[in-house]
Amino acid sequence: MAAERKTLILIISITVAFLSLQNSLAAEPLTVYVVNYPLKYFAERIGGEHVKSVFPAPDDVDPAYWIPDTATIAAYQQADLILLNGAGYAGWVEKVSLPRSKLINTSRDFKDQYITIESAVSHSHGPGGAHAHEGAAFTTWIDFNLAARQAKAIADAFSRKRAGQQKIFQKNYSALARELMAIDQKIKELTSKEASKPLLGSHPVYDYFARRCGLNMQSVHWEPDEAPTDAQWAELQSILAKHPAQWMIWEGEPMKESTQRLKAIGVDSLVFDPCGNTPVQGDFLSVMRQNVENLKSAFK
């Protein structure tokens, strides 16, 4: 009997220690590394105090073309989860060794809805070097319905990792999804009466946004902080001959020289910031709400 009692006490002690370890792990915030700012924002909104979301890209780069250094890649490898945008975003991910069990492709469930970009033009901007927008369009999150689905993928991944906090994650996701879809509804109401009017995109990043709203948009490859070349102006004139747009939508605030010359040929400018990197002011939703206000100029 004494031996049986000792065995029982040992089993109870091991069980208590195991449960204590589980509780300790559950109390520790998940360390989550992401590849762009929208995913960081979604992770923070969904995870709250239970998640530490890390987005290490510098403020002055396009995260889609940024390449992290060895130390940063090692930090990604040590994370509890790694949130990917999918659709070919952050190409460096395919060139390094990352733990597959930690990778969450947030757009995987709608990969059949990816938009393919053809006839891409190679160009460069910022320290990321030359690149071309080709293959799948990757700015999925400015279709706010797709953004909500990416947020759902994040909430589900967190719930699998921390089952005890599932209700918190799902509740936070639902609140975020409502806000995303409210913006979606406002934009669709704003653009619906004039969806067929010709528009210009300063950069080929508005594909999902244009498809969601049924917009008639063609894009060039202009940068807000660079003066267009003579060749780019000539290309624009060729486009306008068949696509008589009166508005160009920019990723960021364009140079005055560019806007003045555009206005001289009958094209006004407005900013719709995709917010791929951390905004100088506000957060993802405040930037998107400002984008809605900016759109009102073109859709009166």
KOLMARBA-672985 format. One record per residue (C-alpha): residue in three letters; x, y, z. Coordinates in steps of 0.02 Angstrom, whole numbers, plus 32768, in hexadecimal, padded with zeros to 4 digits. Each point is the difference from the previous one (the first is absolute). Layout:
N
ALAXYZ ...
# end
This chain:
300
MET800080008000 ALA808E80768029 ALA804B7FE57F53 GLU7F5780207FAF ARG7FEC80A08065 LYS80AC803C7FCB THR7FD77FDA7F4A LEU7F5B8060800D ILE805580958050 LEU80847FFF7F77 ILE7F7A7FFD7F78 ILE7FA2808F8053 SER80A080658010 ILE802C7FE67F49 THR7F4F802F7FCA VAL8002809E8069 ALA80AA80307FBB PHE7FC57FE17F4E LEU7F6280688018 SER806680898052 LEU807680027F6A GLN7F6C80077F88 ASN7FB580928060 SER80A780588002 LEU80137FEC7F43 ALA7F4D803A7FE3 ALA8022809C8067 GLU8096802D7F94 PRO7FD1806E7F6A LEU80187FB27F56 THR8092804C7FA2 VAL7FC3801D7F50 TYR806B80427F71 VAL7FA9804C7F68 VAL803380397F52 ASN7F9B80A07FF2 TYR7FA88081806A PRO7F4B7FCB7FDD LEU80277F548047 LYS805280508097 TYR7F658069801F PHE7F8A7F6C7FEB ALA806A7F978075 GLU800180888085 ARG7F44801B7FF4 ILE7FDA7F478008 GLY80847FCA807E GLY7FFE80958076 GLU806D7FE48097 HIS80127F497FD5 VAL806A80217F66 LYS80A2805D7FE0 SER7FFE80317F48 VAL80A7802D7FB0 PHE801580547F57 PRO80BC80217FEB ALA800480567F54 PRO804680B28003 ASP7F85808F7FE6 ASP8050803A7F5E VAL7FEE7F607F9A ASP7F767FA67FA2 PRO7FEC7F62806A ALA7FCD7F9E7F65 TYR80B2800E7FBC TRP8063801280A1 ILE80817F798027 PRO80277FE780B9 ASP80B17FE2803E THR803B7F5D804D ALA7FDB803480B3 THR7F4F80327FD4 ILE7FE17F5D7FA4 ALA803C7FA4809C ALA7F8180628066 TYR7F767FCB7F88 GLN80397F4B8014 GLN7FF0800C80BE ALA7F4F80497FFE ASP7F697F9C8038 LEU7FA7802C7F5D ILE802F80577F5E LEU7F7380597FA6 LEU801180097F42 ASN7F9780657F8A GLY800A7F817F73 ALA7FE980257F46 GLY80BC800E7FEA TYR8013808C807F ALA80AB800A8055 GLY805E7F937F85 TRP80917FE8807A VAL7F947F82805F GLU80157F827F72 LYS80BE80118004 VAL80237FDA80B8 SER7FDD7F718076 LEU7F6B80258070 PRO7FA77F7D806C ARG7F6A7FC97F98 SER7F9B7FD9809C LYS800880B88031 LEU7FD0804A7F56 ILE7F5080457FED ASN7FD480367F4F THR7F6E80738027 SER7FC080037F4C ARG800E7F467FDD ASP7F457FE2800D PHE7FDC80767F6F LYS80967FDC7F92 ASP7F877FD57F75 GLN7FD280B98000 TYR80B280417FE5 ILE8011807C7F71 THR808D7FE37F83 ILE806480967FC4 GLU803E7FF57F4E SER8079806C7F9B ALA805B803B809D VAL807D808E7FF1 SER80A37FF98062 HIS8022809C8068 SER804C803280A6 HIS7FD6806D8095 GLY804E801080AB PRO808D7F918040 GLY7FA97F607FC5 GLY804F80087F53 ALA7FB27FD67F58 HIS7F677F927FF8 ALA7F687FDD7F95 HIS7F4B7FED8030 GLU7FE07F587FB1 GLY7FAF7F5B802C ALA7F74800E8080 ALA7FC880AC803B PHE8020800280BB THR7FAB8098804C THR7F707F908035 TRP7FD18060809D ILE7FB680987FA7 ASP7F727F917FCD PHE7FB7800A80AF ASN7F9E7F607FEC LEU80A47FA67FDF ALA8051805F8090 ALA7F797FBB8074 ARG80277F507FC2 GLN80B8801B8023 ALA7FD3803A80AF LYS7F967F628016 ALA80967F957FD0 ILE806580598087 ALA7F7A7FE78085 ASP7FF47F487FD6 ALA80BD7FEB8008 PHE8006805480AA SER7F717F93803D ARG805B7F627FCC LYS809C8039805B ARG7FA5803B809D ALA7F5D7F9F800A GLY7FD8804780AB GLN7FF680AF7FB9 GLN7F9A7FD47F66 LYS7F6580618037 ILE8069809D8018 PHE80517FF17F55 GLN7F5B7FDE7FA7 LYS7FA9808F8058 ASN808B80797FD2 TYR7FFF7FC17F4D SER7F45801C7FF2 ALA801280B58039 LEU808D801E7F83 ALA7FA07FAE7F72 ARG7F6980708021 GLU806E809A7FF0 LEU80527FC17F60 MET7F597FD97FB0 ALA7FBA80A98035 ILE808B80547F9C ASP7FDE7F897F71 GLN7F4980327FFF LYS802880BB8004 ILE80757FF07F6B LYS7F857F9A7F9B GLU7F75807D8025 LEU8073808F7FCE THR803C7FB57F5D SER7F697F9E7FC5 LYS7FAB808B7F9E GLU809D802A7F9C ALA80607F5C8003 SER801880027F43 LYS805880A97FFB PRO80B57FF07FC4 LEU8082800A808A LEU80BE7FF78006 GLY80697FA88083 SER80AD8048801A HIS803E7F4F8024 PRO7FBC7F507FDF VAL7FCB7FE180B4 TYR7F4480207FF3 ASP7FCC7F607FA5 TYR7F9B7FB1808C PHE7FB780A78035 ALA7FC980267F4D ARG7FB57F527FE9 ARG7FA1800880A4 CYS7FB080A67FD1 GLY7FF07FDE7F46 LEU806E80967FD5 ASN803F80287F52 MET80B7801B8028 GLN80A57FF77FA1 SER80A880128055 VAL80A8804C7FD7 HIS80A57FEC8060 TRP801A80A98050 GLU8049802580AC PRO7FB9808C806D ASP80AD8043802C GLU804B7FF87F51 ALA7FE0806E7F69 PRO7FBE7F987F6D THR80747FF27F6B ASP7FD6803C7F51 ALA7FE07F4B7FD0 GLN7F847FED808F TRP7FA4809D7FCB ALA7FF87FBF7F4E GLU7FBC7F59803F LEU7F7C805C8065 GLN7FC880657F68 SER7FED7F5E7FA0 ILE7F957FB6808B LEU7F94809B800D ALA7FDA7FFA7F46 LYS7F9D7F60801E HIS7FDC801180BA PRO7FD180B88021 ALA8017800180BC GLN7FED80A08063 TRP804A7FBC80A2 MET80A17FA98030 ILE80047F9F80A4 TRP80AA80048057 GLU804C7F928088 GLY80478097805A GLU800380BC7FF3 PRO804680297F53 MET807B80877FD1 LYS7FB380A97FDA GLU805680017F57 SER7FA77F5F7FD1 THR7F538036803A GLN800E80A97FAA ARG80327FB47F5A LEU7F757F7F800F LYS7F8180878025 ALA8039805E7F65 ILE7FC77F6C7F96 GLY7F5D7FEC805F VAL80317F7D8081 ASP7FE9802180BA SER80567F9E808C LEU7FCB7FAB80A0 VAL80567F8B807B PHE7FC67F50802D ASP808A7FBC806F PRO80097F408000 CYS805A800D80A8 GLY80787F707FE3 ASN807A804C807B THR7FE4805380A8 PRO7FA880A87FEA VAL8050809F8042 GLN7F5D80288059 GLY7F6C7F988035 ASP7FE67F487FDB PHE7FC07F917F75 LEU7F48802B8017 SER801B80BA8013 VAL806780017F60 MET7F777FA17FA4 ARG7F7A80768041 GLN806680927FC0 ASN800D7FA67F59 VAL7F427FFD7FFA GLU7FFB80BB801E ASN8080801C7F77 LEU7F997F9A7F84 LYS7F6F80778015 SER805B807F7F93 ALA7FF27F8D7F6A PHE7F537FBB8026 LYS7F968097802C 
# end
